[in-house]
Structures are given as C-alpha cells and as structure tokens.
Amino acid sequence: MKIKDKILLGIVTILSVLLFVWIGFPEKNTTPHNVYQVYLNGEILGLIEDQDELLNMINEEQQDIRETYQVDQVYPPNGFSITPYVTYDEDITTASNVYNKIQEKSDFTIEGYLVTITTPATENEEEKVVEIQVLDDDIYYDAEYNFITTFVDEADYLAYINNTQEEIVDVGSYINHMEFEETVTIKSAYISVHDKIFTDADELTQYLLYGTTEPTGSYVVQMGDTLASIAEASRLNVRELLIANPKYRGENAVLAIGDTLSNGVINPLLTLYQEVRITEDVEQAFTRTTVVDYNLGRGDSEITQAGVTGLERITQEVRIINGERGQDANVISSVTIREAVEEITSVGPSYSANWGSTHGNYIDTGMTWSWPTLTPYIITTDYEWRWGEFHNALDISGPGFNSPIYASQEGTVVATNATCANYGWYGSMCGMSYGNYVIIRHANNFYTMYAHLTTNLMVSVGDHVSKGQQIGHMGSSGSSTGAHLHFGLSSGDPMHGGTWYSPWSLFR
C-alpha cells in the first residue's frame, strides 16, 4: 500500500473512533447552576436551590420551640453556614433532605443572650468559666440585683449606687467599694435550645446562689421555732439562714407557722466583695480571778465582785465576701465606752473547783484565764456552724498582723508547727489547714490552741509557759483570708480525740 493510502486510512480510523465516543456518551451540561452549599460544623450537607426555603422550613417545622420560648423565629444551629455556589452538576438535593440532616446532627437556636462568668486564675486555682443562656438580658440583670440584695440591705445598696449614703454619726456602716471578683460579659447570641435557657429571674437567682436549679432543701416552720433553732437544726448559723431567706431582715424576725424557709448551703457562682467602714459597739470579755478568804468556811465560795464586760466603740475597715466578714479587720479607731470589770470569786481556804462544773454558760476549771490577744478585738467567726461545717473555735481579729498572741493560762507546750508561709489562702491544708500553731496543755486535761500564727513562734514543745506570756504573733497562715487568731479550747488532746468547747465558756 502506498504511503498516501496509509495516511488516509489512519485519518479515517481516528475519525471513526471519535464518532463512536461522541455517540456513546451523553452530552455534558454546559449551563452553570447558581445554588447554595450548606455546611454544618465544616461538614457539607448538600447543595440546594433556595436558601429561603430551608430557613422557612426550619422556622415552620419547629412550632414547639416557638411556643415554648414565645419567639417568632427559630434559627439553624450554631456552626451552620450557607454560601452561594456555581455548579455544572445536576447533583442538587432538596431543602427537606438538608433539614432532616440538620435535625439529626444538631439542635436549633433562638435569639437570646450569652452570659459568661469568668473567675480569674490564681496561684492555686485555674481560670473557671461558666456560661449561662438567657432569653432576655433583663432576666440576668434582675437576677444579679436579687443576688446582690441577698447579701446587702436593699436600701444600703440603692444608696451606694445612687451616691446618697449618709456618713456615720454614732454607729453604722458606709460602703466604700463594691465589685464582683468575676468578670461578667453579656452579648446577644443565637442560643441552643438543647441547653438550659433561663426565662425567669427568680430561677436564675437560685442558680447564681446555689449553682443548681434543683431543690436545695427547705424547712416548714413549726410551733415554737425561731431562726436560731432552725439554723441549728439545718447546720447553719443565723446569718447564713438569713442570706438564704432575704425576706427576713434580722435574727429576731417573726416567723409564721407554715412558712417555708430555704435551708440549703449556698454555693454562689459570683463572689461579691465589699469594702465597708463599720462603727459598732463591741463587747470585750472580762477576766476572772479567785482569791482566798479565810473568813469563809471550807468549800464555800461567793462572787465578791461581779464581772462586767467592757464596751468599745470600734471603727474598722472590713472586707465582706458574699455577706460574710473577712477574717481580718483593720481597726481605724477605738473609744472605750465602758471599762471591763474583773470578776472576783472569794473561796474558803480549802476550796477546789473541779473540771466540768458550770455556772450558767461558764465552765469552772478551777483556774482563771486571760484573753489571748490585744484589745480591742473583733470576733469575725464565732463558735458556730459555718456553711454546713462546725467552726469549733473563735476567730479573733482586729489587733493586726504580727500583733502579740498570749497564753491564756499557764501550761506546757505539747505541739507546734512553724512550716507554713505567713500568708496562706482559703483551702490551704498547710498545718492541717491551721497553718502555724501552738497547743498548750493545762491542768485538768485542758488544752488551748492558737492557730494561723506567723512562723516566728516564741515557744517550743516542752516549754512551760505562764498565763499572759507571749507565745507568737498573729498571722494569716494555712487556710486563711486575713490576719486573725483561731483560738480553740479542748478537753483532752485536740489532736487525739479531745472534745472542743466554746472558748467563751472561759470568760462568760
């Protein structure tokens, strides 16, 4: 075959193959489609022709959501996005199909507000973030107001925010500053109906106070009940019970039989700090002494000089944290209104008191006791229930950091700790939470404990100390939020099964 014929045959073959291919495959669409690509959290759900159809379907199909939250519009989930898209393919799905995929994978949203409560990190705790969804921002603001006025008298709070506080004349208080420890931000957002959405300020108030919306405990008032008796039965002190029931404005409030009181332990999500100047009249304990009177018969005794508590008008700067005074107090001034008068008991020459005999609330140990700090002083926490646990000592503040601490009675030092930093923090377990401490054994198997001291103790185990001898300095070691003395009284070694008593029993 000639070359020319071979070339011609090749051309015919190629054209035949191309014709076969063209006939065997359908013509591809060359007309572009303007559609929408739907995404959920980065995943492609499909192409649709009409985005309004999908959005209207979401709103119309979710009638229950609209009725539950009394809203006009329901929106796609967070993480949903839709973008214009040009395609030559015919692979376009229906809005109904995409709607079903969304419903399977996530939850729809409504317009509302996201409240973020951020507790800053400290040396000992990481940052904590709590998010709360509210239908309307007024719900949060009303709940925050309720929270504040749980801890602060409403009239005092309004006077503070309106700058109409009156200066203290005799006794009273003046709020210098108030703020939350946490940072609170509020922003409009599409909020998920899967999560809790607060629609009521009272319910949100409970959540801010207790950290839960579940029932937290209640008590129905019976015949003869008082706030003090209900608090004791609930393992609270009266102040805490009043905080949980702000409609009662004082410990002498009248209760009606059948009233229901909240008696759960609060666990606030917010921390309200106040810096307050307080002028108040504070009783100062009197001391007791015993003298021998040979004119009295054997075993006889009589009080020949009645004890009288002193009274100091003390002006102090204090920190109040969610209604509770901080453990330290900065005394600005003090005026003596009434000097304390020592109680003197005259006894017969062979009189001897035994441990455990009592005169009223006073425990007669056969010894006389002196106050362990300088005066004037403030009791920041009494021998009482405190947030569900019993505080088995007196927290004494006022004389200030590094002020002297004295032995209340002669005895022998049986235990000390001086390994903790002078400044601790709430929750520290250094020194079993007591920080630096001294324990003294006295006659009659009687012990006193002096805790949260500075490291420079002035006694050691085995030392014999006299009444009124300085043993250390007031500090803030261990689990402490300010300079104070934790003063405890025990029958038996407190570290080995002793029984705690109120230290007031030595002085009252």
Buried (B, 14 or more C-beta within 10 A) or exposed (E): EEEEEEEEEEEEEEEEEEEEEEEEEEEEEEEEBEBBBBBBEEEEBBBBBEBEBBBEBBBEBBEEBBEEBEBEEBBBBBEBEBEEBEBEEEEBBBBEEBBEBBBEBBBBBBBBBBBBBBBEEEEEEEEEEBEBBBBBBEBBBBBBBBBBBBBBEBEBBEBBEEEEBEEBEEEBBBBEEBEBEBEBEBEEBBBBBEEBBBBEBEBBBBBBBBBEEEEBEEBEBEEEBBBEEBBBEBBBBBBBBBBBBBEBEEBEEEBEEEBEBBBBBBEBBBEBBBBBBBBBEBBBBBBBBBEEBEEBEEEBBEEEBEBBBBBBBBBBBBBBBBBBBBBBBBBEEBEEEBEBBEBBBBBBEEBEBEBEEEEEEBBBBBBBBBBBBBBBBBBBBBBBBBEEEEBBBBBBBBBBBBBBBBBBBBBBBBBBBBEBBBBBBEEBEBBEBBBBBBBBBBEEEBBBBBBBBBBEBBBEEEBEBEBEBEBBBBBBBBBBBBBBBBBBBBBBBBEEEBEBBBBBBBBB
